[in-house]
Amino acid sequence: MYKILTRLHTLSPGVFRYHRVKNDQGKWVDFQAETKEEVEMEAIKLLKRVGCLDLKVIQEEPYYIDLDYSEDEDFDGEDEGARALAMLQYMGWGDLRISDNKPFSIDMIWGERPAEEEETYAITIMVPEGCAAEPTSIENIKKDTSRSAVITFAKPVEAFHLVIDGEQLNAGIPTWIDYEVLTDTMGVLTFKSITHSHVVEIVIDK
């Protein structure tokens, strides 16, 4: 048997009570349901008046609340949806609106919430003839981490510059990249606090 608890907004935090409904005789009784479907329908109705964190379902199986975004290509559902779920901690679902005329829905899903996959990035290094990079491809880079590659020249070079994602950098290396000279033909290129994937091309200045 499933029951629903709703939060009481009192001076004492974390106080819940049983959700009550009127029975066939018009009397107020504690809501209870035998199936997931019944309690899910009631929970979705309650989310029009309470926030996600103000509702609990008493049952042995885990569940979570999920927001489904519009497929409209002009609607930034991921960004607006994340803000919406955060706002639901403080207001009811009926008090919230996401972009005029943009469809969205909320669902109660049975089971454990899937772990979010951490976004990773890649650095691809392109080198000219007479130059080598080890490695030439750095993958599975976690956000805000740093990675390095050893650059080796066949003969000493006076200077080189980088082309990053197709943009010529003739005025020097950007602050998120360091180059440490080891010998006159070798150095270490370090990419710091990486937040995007990049293609980095080394161009030897003639």
TITOR-979757 format. One record per atom (N, C-alpha, C, O): x, y, z; residue in one letter. Coordinates in steps of 0.001 Angstrom, whole numbers, plus 500000, padded with zeros to 6 digits. Example, Ala and Ser with C-alpha at 12.3 -4.5 7.8 and 13.67 -1.06 7.14 Angstrom:
2
{{513190,494310,507800},"A"}
{{512300,495500,507800},"A"}
{{513200,496700,507800},"A"}
{{514236,496681,508465},"A"}
{{512850,497750,507080},"S"}
{{513670,498940,507140},"S"}
{{512900,500030,507870},"S"}
{{513409,501138,508039},"S"}
END
This chain:
206
{{500845,498813,500000},"M"}
{{500000,500000,500000},"M"}
{{500888,501247,500000},"M"}
{{501877,501314,500730},"M"}
{{500529,502222,499184},"Y"}
{{501307,503452,499078},"Y"}
{{500543,504608,499720},"Y"}
{{499319,504687,499618},"Y"}
{{501271,505494,500374},"K"}
{{500713,506733,500890},"K"}
{{501616,507894,500473},"K"}
{{502756,507690,500055},"K"}
{{501089,509114,500594},"I"}
{{501829,510304,500195},"I"}
{{501966,511233,501397},"I"}
{{501009,511459,502137},"I"}
{{503171,511767,501576},"L"}
{{503427,512778,502591},"L"}
{{503669,514114,501901},"L"}
{{504324,514164,500860},"L"}
{{503141,515203,502475},"T"}
{{503431,516551,501972},"T"}
{{504029,517378,503105},"T"}
{{503666,517221,504271},"T"}
{{504946,518255,502739},"R"}
{{505663,519054,503728},"R"}
{{504772,520163,504295},"R"}
{{504022,520811,503566},"R"}
{{504873,520364,505606},"L"}
{{504226,521496,506261},"L"}
{{505250,522619,506377},"L"}
{{506342,522408,506903},"L"}
{{504906,523809,505890},"H"}
{{505830,524936,505958},"H"}
{{505643,525655,507291},"H"}
{{504908,526636,507399},"H"}
{{506324,525137,508283},"T"}
{{506255,525669,509637},"T"}
{{507646,526130,510058},"T"}
{{508609,525991,509305},"T"}
{{507742,526677,511264},"L"}
{{509038,527110,511779},"L"}
{{509980,525928,511978},"L"}
{{511198,526089,511914},"L"}
{{509431,524752,512217},"S"}
{{510246,523550,512367},"S"}
{{510433,522904,510993},"S"}
{{509452,522562,510333},"S"}
{{511667,522736,510564},"P"}
{{511899,522169,509229},"P"}
{{511649,520655,509200},"P"}
{{511706,519983,510230},"P"}
{{511372,520140,508008},"G"}
{{511263,518700,507827},"G"}
{{510021,518077,508421},"G"}
{{510034,516896,508770},"G"}
{{508927,518852,508549},"V"}
{{507691,518316,509104},"V"}
{{506751,517956,507949},"V"}
{{506430,518804,507117},"V"}
{{506320,516710,507905},"F"}
{{505412,516233,506857},"F"}
{{504131,515706,507485},"F"}
{{504101,515369,508669},"F"}
{{503059,515636,506673},"R"}
{{501815,515028,507099},"R"}
{{501285,514163,505961},"R"}
{{501695,514318,504811},"R"}
{{500377,513256,506288},"Y"}
{{499763,512437,505249},"Y"}
{{498867,513305,504369},"Y"}
{{498125,514156,504862},"Y"}
{{498949,513077,503069},"H"}
{{498045,513737,502130},"H"}
{{496651,513140,502301},"H"}
{{496492,511920,502328},"H"}
{{495625,514021,502419},"R"}
{{494270,513560,502671},"R"}
{{493365,513878,501487},"R"}
{{493557,514879,500796},"R"}
{{492385,513021,501263},"V"}
{{491396,513205,500204},"V"}
{{490018,512877,500772},"V"}
{{489907,512250,501826},"V"}
{{488964,513306,500063},"K"}
{{487605,512978,500491},"K"}
{{487199,511628,499925},"K"}
{{487437,511341,498752},"K"}
{{486579,510794,500770},"N"}
{{486106,509483,500313},"N"}
{{484711,509606,499711},"N"}
{{484193,510711,499551},"N"}
{{484120,508496,499388},"D"}
{{482798,508503,498753},"D"}
{{481723,509120,499650},"D"}
{{480703,509600,499154},"D"}
{{481947,509110,500963},"Q"}
{{480977,509692,501905},"Q"}
{{481268,511167,502192},"Q"}
{{480594,511794,503009},"Q"}
{{482264,511706,501519},"G"}
{{482606,513115,501717},"G"}
{{483458,513385,502928},"G"}
{{483626,514543,503310},"G"}
{{484010,512343,503557},"K"}
{{484864,512504,504725},"K"}
{{486343,512531,504306},"K"}
{{486749,511882,503342},"K"}
{{487121,513297,505057},"W"}
{{488549,513375,504771},"W"}
{{489266,512147,505343},"W"}
{{489132,511837,506527},"W"}
{{490025,511456,504494},"V"}
{{490782,510263,504918},"V"}
{{492177,510339,504311},"V"}
{{492403,511049,503331},"V"}
{{493107,509602,504903},"D"}
{{494458,509537,504347},"D"}
{{494418,508877,502976},"D"}
{{493812,507820,502800},"D"}
{{495075,509516,502002},"F"}
{{495147,508907,500677},"F"}
{{496007,507644,500746},"F"}
{{497059,507638,501385},"F"}
{{495560,506585,500090},"Q"}
{{496374,505380,499954},"Q"}
{{496011,504687,498645},"Q"}
{{494876,504762,498176},"Q"}
{{496990,504019,498075},"A"}
{{496784,503357,496782},"A"}
{{497494,502025,496778},"A"}
{{498512,501850,497447},"A"}
{{496961,501095,496030},"E"}
{{497550,499761,495957},"E"}
{{498561,499632,494823},"E"}
{{499426,498757,494861},"E"}
{{498460,500495,493816},"T"}
{{499341,500371,492652},"T"}
{{500175,501624,492455},"T"}
{{499827,502706,492927},"T"}
{{501294,501453,491739},"K"}
{{502151,502584,491413},"K"}
{{501396,503601,490562},"K"}
{{501554,504809,490738},"K"}
{{500580,503103,489645},"E"}
{{499874,503996,488724},"E"}
{{498956,504951,489475},"E"}
{{498885,506136,489151},"E"}
{{498247,504427,490487},"E"}
{{497328,505268,491248},"E"}
{{498066,506355,492016},"E"}
{{497676,507522,491991},"E"}
{{499135,505962,492697},"V"}
{{499859,506947,493505},"V"}
{{500595,507929,492599},"V"}
{{500765,509094,492960},"V"}
{{501033,507474,491434},"E"}
{{501715,508369,490505},"E"}
{{500763,509453,490005},"E"}
{{501138,510624,489947},"E"}
{{499534,509076,489643},"M"}
{{498554,510056,489169},"M"}
{{498253,511101,490236},"M"}
{{498127,512288,489936},"M"}
{{498138,510651,491485},"E"}
{{497859,511580,492578},"E"}
{{499058,512491,492832},"E"}
{{498890,513678,493110},"E"}
{{500269,511933,492737},"A"}
{{501479,512729,492967},"A"}
{{501629,513808,491902},"A"}
{{501994,514940,492218},"A"}
{{501354,513474,490653},"I"}
{{501453,514458,489578},"I"}
{{500461,515593,489808},"I"}
{{500789,516755,489571},"I"}
{{499237,515265,490272},"K"}
{{498266,516308,490572},"K"}
{{498773,517210,491703},"K"}
{{498604,518428,491655},"K"}
{{499394,516603,492716},"L"}
{{499899,517393,493840},"L"}
{{501018,518343,493427},"L"}
{{501172,519416,494010},"L"}
{{501797,517951,492422},"L"}
{{502916,518788,491986},"L"}
{{502453,520095,491358},"L"}
{{503271,520976,491092},"L"}
{{501152,520232,491117},"K"}
{{500606,521515,490669},"K"}
{{500542,522514,491820},"K"}
{{500416,523721,491612},"K"}
{{500632,521978,493046},"R"}
{{500496,522850,494213},"R"}
{{501721,522856,495109},"R"}
{{501885,523780,495906},"R"}
{{502573,521869,495008},"V"}
{{503738,521789,495894},"V"}
{{504996,521569,495070},"V"}
{{504928,521149,493915},"V"}
{{506136,521854,495666},"G"}
{{507403,521622,494991},"G"}
{{507832,520169,495077},"G"}
{{507292,519400,495872},"G"}
{{508809,519796,494252},"C"}
{{509268,518405,494212},"C"}
{{509743,517925,495585},"C"}
{{509479,516787,495974},"C"}
{{510445,518796,496316},"L"}
{{510990,518390,497615},"L"}
{{509947,518428,498718},"L"}
{{510231,518043,499852},"L"}
{{508730,518893,498394},"D"}
{{507660,518939,499385},"D"}
{{506770,517706,499322},"D"}
{{505740,517651,499994},"D"}
{{507150,516733,498535},"L"}
{{506317,515547,498343},"L"}
{{507147,514290,498553},"L"}
{{508255,514167,498031},"L"}
{{506596,513357,499326},"K"}
{{507244,512065,499528},"K"}
{{506205,510957,499337},"K"}
{{505049,511097,499738},"K"}
{{506629,509873,498726},"V"}
{{505772,508706,498590},"V"}
{{506314,507616,499499},"V"}
{{507480,507235,499394},"V"}
{{505470,507115,500392},"I"}
{{505901,506050,501292},"I"}
{{505746,504722,500558},"I"}
{{504638,504269,500271},"I"}
{{506870,504127,500272},"Q"}
{{506862,502860,499547},"Q"}
{{508269,502262,499627},"Q"}
{{509213,502937,500039},"Q"}
{{508401,501017,499240},"E"}
{{509680,500341,499368},"E"}
{{510566,500538,498143},"E"}
{{511758,500233,498181},"E"}
{{509995,501037,497073},"E"}
{{510755,501178,495842},"E"}
{{511112,502639,495606},"E"}
{{510293,503518,495872},"E"}
{{512315,502919,495114},"P"}
{{512725,504314,494892},"P"}
{{512024,504911,493671},"P"}
{{511561,504190,492788},"P"}
{{511957,506230,493641},"Y"}
{{511400,506947,492503},"Y"}
{{512095,508297,492411},"Y"}
{{512772,508716,493350},"Y"}
{{511930,508977,491283},"Y"}
{{512435,510332,491159},"Y"}
{{511548,511121,490208},"Y"}
{{510797,510550,489417},"Y"}
{{511646,512439,490298},"I"}
{{510858,513337,489464},"I"}
{{511715,513775,488279},"I"}
{{512876,514148,488446},"I"}
{{511135,513727,487085},"D"}
{{511891,514069,485889},"D"}
{{511113,515072,485050},"D"}
{{509886,515005,484967},"D"}
{{511833,516004,484429},"L"}
{{511229,517011,483568},"L"}
{{511574,516703,482127},"L"}
{{512737,516471,481796},"L"}
{{510567,516700,481267},"D"}
{{510770,516414,479844},"D"}
{{510652,517720,479083},"D"}
{{509677,518453,479251},"D"}
{{511640,518017,478244},"Y"}
{{511708,519301,477578},"Y"}
{{511095,519261,476190},"Y"}
{{510922,518195,475598},"Y"}
{{510771,520438,475684},"S"}
{{510236,520561,474337},"S"}
{{511275,520146,473307},"S"}
{{512475,520294,473534},"S"}
{{510811,519623,472170},"E"}
{{511715,519279,471070},"E"}
{{511894,520446,470106},"E"}
{{512565,520307,469084},"E"}
{{511297,521601,470427},"D"}
{{511441,522779,469588},"D"}
{{512914,523168,469528},"D"}
{{513541,523363,470570},"D"}
{{513478,523286,468322},"E"}
{{514906,523551,468189},"E"}
{{515299,524927,468704},"E"}
{{516473,525171,468982},"E"}
{{514326,525836,468836},"D"}
{{514621,527177,469336},"D"}
{{514463,527283,470848},"D"}
{{514656,528355,471421},"D"}
{{514110,526164,471500},"F"}
{{513853,526167,472940},"F"}
{{515033,525537,473664},"F"}
{{515331,524360,473460},"F"}
{{515700,526304,474499},"D"}
{{516838,525793,475261},"D"}
{{516308,525047,476476},"D"}
{{516387,525536,477603},"D"}
{{515769,523864,476235},"G"}
{{515108,523114,477292},"G"}
{{516035,522691,478405},"G"}
{{515646,522708,479573},"G"}
{{517262,522309,478068},"E"}
{{518184,521831,479095},"E"}
{{518453,522906,480126},"E"}
{{518441,522637,481328},"E"}
{{518699,524133,479663},"D"}
{{519017,525221,480573},"D"}
{{517782,525647,481366},"D"}
{{517844,525775,482588},"D"}
{{516663,525867,480674},"E"}
{{515454,526306,481356},"E"}
{{514895,525208,482252},"E"}
{{514367,525495,483326},"E"}
{{515006,523953,481820},"G"}
{{514496,522856,482627},"G"}
{{515252,522703,483920},"G"}
{{514650,522457,484965},"G"}
{{516579,522847,483868},"A"}
{{517384,522742,485082},"A"}
{{517006,523831,486072},"A"}
{{516909,523577,487272},"A"}
{{516793,525040,485574},"R"}
{{516385,526133,486462},"R"}
{{514992,525872,487035},"R"}
{{514712,526194,488190},"R"}
{{514125,525285,486208},"A"}
{{512763,525006,486662},"A"}
{{512762,524028,487820},"A"}
{{512065,524239,488813},"A"}
{{513547,522946,487700},"L"}
{{513588,521958,488781},"L"}
{{514136,522571,490056},"L"}
{{513686,522236,491152},"L"}
{{515113,523477,489921},"A"}
{{515653,524139,491106},"A"}
{{514591,525029,491752},"A"}
{{514485,525080,492977},"A"}
{{513805,525730,490930},"M"}
{{512776,526617,491463},"M"}
{{511649,525851,492135},"M"}
{{510992,526377,493033},"M"}
{{511414,524595,491702},"L"}
{{510339,523806,492286},"L"}
{{510586,523477,493756},"L"}
{{509682,523021,494455},"L"}
{{511812,523709,494221},"Q"}
{{512086,523504,495632},"Q"}
{{511363,524554,496480},"Q"}
{{511131,524345,497671},"Q"}
{{511009,525682,495859},"Y"}
{{510468,526800,496618},"Y"}
{{509026,527158,496247},"Y"}
{{508400,527963,496936},"Y"}
{{508492,526578,495176},"M"}
{{507144,526946,494762},"M"}
{{506434,525742,494176},"M"}
{{507052,524709,493919},"M"}
{{505143,525877,493966},"G"}
{{504362,524809,493377},"G"}
{{504519,524766,491875},"G"}
{{504911,525746,491241},"G"}
{{504200,523596,491311},"W"}
{{504314,523425,489863},"W"}
{{503400,524391,489121},"W"}
{{503753,524887,488051},"W"}
{{502216,524661,489692},"G"}
{{501293,525580,489041},"G"}
{{501763,527019,489064},"G"}
{{501213,527860,488354},"G"}
{{502789,527322,489881},"D"}
{{503308,528690,489959},"D"}
{{504477,528908,489000},"D"}
{{505089,529976,489007},"D"}
{{504783,527935,488199},"L"}
{{505982,527992,487369},"L"}
{{505615,527902,485893},"L"}
{{504737,527129,485511},"L"}
{{506283,528687,485078},"R"}
{{506031,528677,483640},"R"}
{{507368,528670,482912},"R"}
{{508278,529412,483279},"R"}
{{507491,527839,481885},"I"}
{{508735,527762,481122},"I"}
{{508472,528258,479709},"I"}
{{507841,527552,478923},"I"}
{{508938,529447,479367},"S"}
{{508840,529999,478016},"S"}
{{507418,529927,477457},"S"}
{{506815,528854,477425},"S"}
{{506900,531035,477031},"D"}
{{505538,531077,476495},"D"}
{{505355,530061,475371},"D"}
{{506164,529976,474447},"D"}
{{504277,529298,475472},"N"}
{{503861,528364,474418},"N"}
{{504887,527259,474135},"N"}
{{504887,526687,473045},"N"}
{{505749,526957,475090},"K"}
{{506717,525872,474903},"K"}
{{506281,524673,475743},"K"}
{{506163,524794,476963},"K"}
{{506042,523530,475125},"P"}
{{505533,522375,475876},"P"}
{{506591,521733,476764},"P"}
{{507764,521663,476398},"P"}
{{506169,521270,477923},"F"}
{{507025,520500,478815},"F"}
{{506121,519648,479690},"F"}
{{504919,519898,479776},"F"}
{{506684,518661,480326},"S"}
{{505886,517797,481194},"S"}
{{506743,517318,482352},"S"}
{{507972,517356,482289},"S"}
{{506082,516867,483408},"I"}
{{506795,516339,484574},"I"}
{{506298,514923,484837},"I"}
{{505108,514639,484704},"I"}
{{507210,514046,485208},"D"}
{{506853,512649,485446},"D"}
{{507477,512162,486740},"D"}
{{508544,512620,487148},"D"}
{{506796,511232,487370},"M"}
{{507365,510521,488503},"M"}
{{507791,509153,487990},"M"}
{{506961,508378,487513},"M"}
{{509074,508857,488086},"I"}
{{509625,507643,487486},"I"}
{{510070,506692,488591},"I"}
{{510793,507084,489507},"I"}
{{509634,505440,488495},"W"}
{{509996,504448,489497},"W"}
{{511374,503883,489195},"W"}
{{511706,503580,488049},"W"}
{{512168,503750,490252},"G"}
{{513523,503238,490109},"G"}
{{514542,504269,490555},"G"}
{{514178,505390,490910},"G"}
{{515810,503902,490542},"E"}
{{516881,504808,490922},"E"}
{{517145,505787,489787},"E"}
{{517118,505413,488615},"E"}
{{517403,507050,490143},"R"}
{{517759,508030,489125},"R"}
{{519102,507643,488495},"R"}
{{520075,507433,489220},"R"}
{{519174,507545,487173},"P"}
{{520440,507168,486533},"P"}
{{521530,508182,486848},"P"}
{{521287,509389,486887},"P"}
{{522720,507676,487070},"A"}
{{523845,508569,487327},"A"}
{{524144,509388,486071},"A"}
{{524193,508853,484963},"A"}
{{524340,510689,486261},"E"}
{{524644,511548,485126},"E"}
{{526064,511276,484634},"E"}
{{527010,511205,485418},"E"}
{{526185,511127,483325},"E"}
{{527500,510914,482746},"E"}
{{528255,512242,482705},"E"}
{{527758,513243,482188},"E"}
{{529459,512227,483258},"E"}
{{530253,513439,483279},"E"}
{{530745,513761,481870},"E"}
{{531277,512898,481172},"E"}
{{530559,515014,481466},"E"}
{{530988,515421,480133},"E"}
{{532509,515439,480063},"E"}
{{533168,515939,480974},"E"}
{{533060,514903,479003},"T"}
{{534504,514907,478807},"T"}
{{534845,515560,477471},"T"}
{{533980,515731,476611},"T"}
{{536111,515922,477311},"Y"}
{{536548,516663,476136},"Y"}
{{537757,515977,475504},"Y"}
{{538310,515023,476050},"Y"}
{{538150,516488,474342},"A"}
{{539289,515915,473629},"A"}
{{540138,517041,473040},"A"}
{{539620,518081,472633},"A"}
{{541435,516817,473004},"I"}
{{542374,517738,472359},"I"}
{{543061,516980,471231},"I"}
{{543679,515941,471465},"I"}
{{542959,517489,470023},"T"}
{{543644,516908,468871},"T"}
{{544771,517846,468461},"T"}
{{544546,519039,468257},"T"}
{{545985,517309,468338},"I"}
{{547154,518124,468000},"I"}
{{547619,517772,466599},"I"}
{{547907,516613,466303},"I"}
{{547688,518767,465748},"M"}
{{548160,518600,464373},"M"}
{{549536,519240,464242},"M"}
{{549756,520360,464703},"M"}
{{550451,518528,463616},"V"}
{{551828,519021,463513},"V"}
{{552269,519034,462052},"V"}
{{551771,518245,461250},"V"}
{{553211,519937,461695},"P"}
{{553717,519984,460323},"P"}
{{554833,518964,460119},"P"}
{{555229,518274,461059},"P"}
{{555328,518873,458919},"E"}
{{556468,517996,458629},"E"}
{{557675,518463,459424},"E"}
{{557934,519662,459526},"E"}
{{558406,517520,459981},"G"}
{{559562,517866,460792},"G"}
{{559218,518134,462246},"G"}
{{560045,518642,463003},"G"}
{{558002,517794,462633},"C"}
{{557561,518005,464017},"C"}
{{556725,516804,464434},"C"}
{{556052,516196,463602},"C"}
{{556762,516460,465715},"A"}
{{555976,515341,466229},"A"}
{{555382,515719,467577},"A"}
{{555957,516511,468324},"A"}
{{554229,515143,467877},"A"}
{{553572,515358,469166},"A"}
{{553256,514007,469778},"A"}
{{552848,513076,469083},"A"}
{{553447,513909,471072},"E"}
{{553142,512665,471778},"E"}
{{552386,513000,473068},"E"}
{{552984,513531,474005},"E"}
{{551096,512702,473133},"P"}
{{550274,512085,472081},"P"}
{{549735,513138,471110},"P"}
{{549825,514338,471370},"P"}
{{549182,512683,470006},"T"}
{{548553,513613,469067},"T"}
{{547066,513769,469367},"T"}
{{546428,514698,468872},"T"}
{{546514,512875,470167},"S"}
{{545103,512959,470540},"S"}
{{544960,512626,472024},"S"}
{{545385,511568,472487},"S"}
{{544351,513555,472751},"I"}
{{544113,513355,474179},"I"}
{{542602,513298,474370},"I"}
{{541916,514278,474081},"I"}
{{542073,512190,474843},"E"}
{{540626,512012,474951},"E"}
{{540202,511812,476400},"E"}
{{541030,511660,477298},"E"}
{{538891,511816,476599},"N"}
{{538289,511591,477927},"N"}
{{538856,512542,478979},"N"}
{{539185,512134,480092},"N"}
{{538963,513817,478606},"I"}
{{539477,514826,479528},"I"}
{{538325,515347,480375},"I"}
{{537317,515801,479833},"I"}
{{538458,515287,481685},"K"}
{{537417,515802,482568},"K"}
{{537503,517323,482656},"K"}
{{538570,517917,482493},"K"}
{{536354,517933,482918},"K"}
{{536266,519390,482965},"K"}
{{537217,519970,484008},"K"}
{{537360,519442,485111},"K"}
{{537864,521074,483625},"D"}
{{538758,521842,484500},"D"}
{{540025,521095,484891},"D"}
{{540702,521488,485841},"D"}
{{540357,520021,484173},"T"}
{{541625,519349,484413},"T"}
{{542642,519804,483363},"T"}
{{542280,520462,482388},"T"}
{{543898,519456,483564},"S"}
{{544969,519854,482658},"S"}
{{545651,518623,482075},"S"}
{{545803,517607,482754},"S"}
{{546059,518719,480822},"R"}
{{546757,517621,480153},"R"}
{{547912,518188,479340},"R"}
{{547896,519354,478947},"R"}
{{548917,517348,479091},"S"}
{{550136,517806,478407},"S"}
{{550494,516894,477247},"S"}
{{550071,515740,477182},"S"}
{{551285,517443,476332},"A"}
{{551829,516683,475210},"A"}
{{553264,517146,474979},"A"}
{{553576,518326,475133},"A"}
{{554131,516209,474610},"V"}
{{555533,516517,474317},"V"}
{{555652,516835,472827},"V"}
{{555222,516051,471981},"V"}
{{556234,517983,472518},"I"}
{{556421,518419,471140},"I"}
{{557909,518292,470793},"I"}
{{558768,518814,471504},"I"}
{{558196,517601,469707},"T"}
{{559588,517384,469284},"T"}
{{559767,517884,467854},"T"}
{{558981,517558,466965},"T"}
{{560818,518685,467648},"F"}
{{561154,519201,466326},"F"}
{{562369,518457,465774},"F"}
{{563269,518095,466532},"F"}
{{562400,518229,464472},"A"}
{{563523,517521,463857},"A"}
{{564803,518335,463948},"A"}
{{565897,517775,464012},"A"}
{{564668,519657,463952},"K"}
{{565805,520556,464105},"K"}
{{565345,521784,464877},"K"}
{{564148,522067,464923},"K"}
{{566265,522512,465477},"P"}
{{565861,523688,466252},"P"}
{{565051,524672,465413},"P"}
{{565360,524901,464244},"P"}
{{564030,525243,466006},"V"}
{{563218,526263,465337},"V"}
{{563263,527542,466163},"V"}
{{563316,527505,467393},"V"}
{{563240,528671,465466},"E"}
{{563295,529946,466167},"E"}
{{561952,530290,466811},"E"}
{{561904,530839,467912},"E"}
{{560883,529968,466127},"A"}
{{559567,530304,466674},"A"}
{{558485,529482,465984},"A"}
{{558656,529020,464856},"A"}
{{557372,529311,466685},"F"}
{{556190,528699,466085},"F"}
{{554956,529342,466713},"F"}
{{555039,529947,467781},"F"}
{{553828,529210,466052},"H"}
{{552584,529700,466633},"H"}
{{551510,528624,466495},"H"}
{{551713,527612,465825},"H"}
{{550380,528854,467130},"L"}
{{549308,527868,467149},"L"}
{{548094,528356,466361},"L"}
{{547807,529551,466287},"L"}
{{547401,527394,465782},"V"}
{{546078,527634,465202},"V"}
{{545109,526784,466026},"V"}
{{545173,525555,466003},"V"}
{{544211,527456,466757},"I"}
{{543297,526746,467644},"I"}
{{541884,526833,467088},"I"}
{{541318,527917,466943},"I"}
{{541335,525677,466783},"D"}
{{539982,525592,466224},"D"}
{{539840,526480,464989},"D"}
{{538809,527116,464773},"D"}
{{540910,526505,464183},"G"}
{{540877,527259,462934},"G"}
{{541244,528722,463059},"G"}
{{541280,529425,462050},"G"}
{{541520,529211,464268},"E"}
{{541853,530619,464476},"E"}
{{543361,530788,464655},"E"}
{{543969,530175,465533},"E"}
{{543943,531621,463817},"Q"}
{{545378,531879,463890},"Q"}
{{545710,532684,465140},"Q"}
{{545075,533703,465412},"Q"}
{{546708,532228,465903},"L"}
{{547146,532940,467100},"L"}
{{548569,533444,466879},"L"}
{{549534,532839,467348},"L"}
{{548685,534547,466166},"N"}
{{550016,535085,465846},"N"}
{{550573,535946,466969},"N"}
{{551760,536271,466977},"N"}
{{549716,536317,467920},"A"}
{{550150,537231,468975},"A"}
{{550623,536502,470226},"A"}
{{550779,537128,471275},"A"}
{{550852,535215,470142},"G"}
{{551321,534463,471300},"G"}
{{550336,533395,471732},"G"}
{{549269,533235,471139},"G"}
{{550706,532669,472769},"I"}
{{549906,531544,473256},"I"}
{{548880,532061,474265},"I"}
{{549226,532894,475103},"I"}
{{547623,531591,474212},"P"}
{{546613,532051,475177},"P"}
{{546944,531595,476592},"P"}
{{547766,530703,476801},"P"}
{{546278,532233,477564},"T"}
{{546622,532003,478975},"T"}
{{546342,530572,479423},"T"}
{{546945,530111,480392},"T"}
{{545437,529853,478741},"W"}
{{545119,528497,479194},"W"}
{{546065,527452,478599},"W"}
{{545876,526252,478799},"W"}
{{547086,527917,477866},"I"}
{{548095,527004,477307},"I"}
{{549472,527475,477738},"I"}
{{549780,528663,477651},"I"}
{{550299,526552,478200},"D"}
{{551691,526831,478554},"D"}
{{552620,526018,477659},"D"}
{{552303,524893,477272},"D"}
{{553771,526606,477339},"Y"}
{{554795,525853,476623},"Y"}
{{556090,525950,477408},"Y"}
{{556616,527041,477628},"Y"}
{{556598,524804,477828},"E"}
{{557850,524741,478589},"E"}
{{558943,524165,477697},"E"}
{{558821,523050,477190},"E"}
{{559999,524928,477514},"V"}
{{561118,524492,476681},"V"}
{{561992,523521,477472},"V"}
{{562449,523844,478568},"V"}
{{562224,522329,476915},"L"}
{{563104,521349,477549},"L"}
{{564481,521373,476928},"L"}
{{565486,521413,477637},"L"}
{{564536,521350,475599},"T"}
{{565795,521465,474848},"T"}
{{565519,522347,473640},"T"}
{{564409,522855,473482},"T"}
{{566534,522535,472777},"D"}
{{566315,523376,471599},"D"}
{{565453,522690,470546},"D"}
{{565079,523311,469551},"D"}
{{565129,521393,470762},"T"}
{{564253,520691,469812},"T"}
{{563051,520020,470492},"T"}
{{562331,519245,469862},"T"}
{{562841,520323,471778},"M"}
{{561768,519631,472498},"M"}
{{561151,520542,473551},"M"}
{{561840,521357,474164},"M"}
{{559848,520395,473751},"G"}
{{559150,521154,474779},"G"}
{{557867,520450,475177},"G"}
{{557465,519470,474551},"G"}
{{557224,520958,476225},"V"}
{{555960,520387,476719},"V"}
{{554867,521435,476565},"V"}
{{554979,522551,477072},"V"}
{{553809,521055,475858},"L"}
{{552646,521907,475664},"L"}
{{551578,521452,476673},"L"}
{{551132,520305,476631},"L"}
{{551177,522341,477564},"T"}
{{550205,521995,478607},"T"}
{{548922,522791,478419},"T"}
{{548946,524015,478294},"T"}
{{547801,522074,478402},"F"}
{{546479,522692,478286},"F"}
{{545847,522682,479678},"F"}
{{545667,521623,480279},"F"}
{{545511,523876,480185},"K"}
{{545076,524006,481578},"K"}
{{543573,524261,481675},"K"}
{{542983,524937,480832},"K"}
{{542973,523702,482728},"S"}
{{541555,523947,483042},"S"}
{{540679,523836,481799},"S"}
{{539993,524785,481420},"S"}
{{540712,522672,481178},"I"}
{{540018,522450,479903},"I"}
{{538507,522409,480116},"I"}
{{538013,521705,480996},"I"}
{{537780,523172,479300},"T"}
{{536315,523205,479385},"T"}
{{535649,522939,478035},"T"}
{{534421,522903,477948},"T"}
{{536454,522753,476978},"H"}
{{535911,522471,475649},"H"}
{{536870,521553,474906},"H"}
{{538039,521435,475274},"H"}
{{536378,520914,473876},"S"}
{{537247,520160,472974},"S"}
{{537901,521142,472000},"S"}
{{537301,522148,471620},"S"}
{{539148,520833,471602},"H"}
{{539872,521744,470711},"H"}
{{540702,520956,469700},"H"}
{{541129,519829,469953},"H"}
{{540911,521580,468560},"V"}
{{541895,521112,467586},"V"}
{{543017,522137,467571},"V"}
{{542787,523304,467254},"V"}
{{544230,521712,467911},"V"}
{{545377,522607,468022},"V"}
{{546401,522243,466943},"V"}
{{546888,521114,466887},"V"}
{{546710,523207,466104},"E"}
{{547675,522974,465021},"E"}
{{548935,523794,465304},"E"}
{{548859,524980,465623},"E"}
{{550085,523146,465183},"I"}
{{551374,523830,465375},"I"}
{{551870,524265,463995},"I"}
{{551938,523469,463059},"I"}
{{552214,525553,463899},"V"}
{{552740,526111,462642},"V"}
{{554114,526698,462914},"V"}
{{554259,527609,463730},"V"}
{{555128,526170,462223},"I"}
{{556498,526667,462393},"I"}
{{556653,527957,461592},"I"}
{{556346,527992,460400},"I"}
{{557126,529012,462242},"D"}
{{557338,530287,461561},"D"}
{{558616,530208,460745},"D"}
{{559658,529784,461245},"D"}
{{558531,530617,459495},"K"}
{{559716,530588,458613},"K"}
{{560597,531793,458876},"K"}
{{561637,531948,458237},"K"}
END
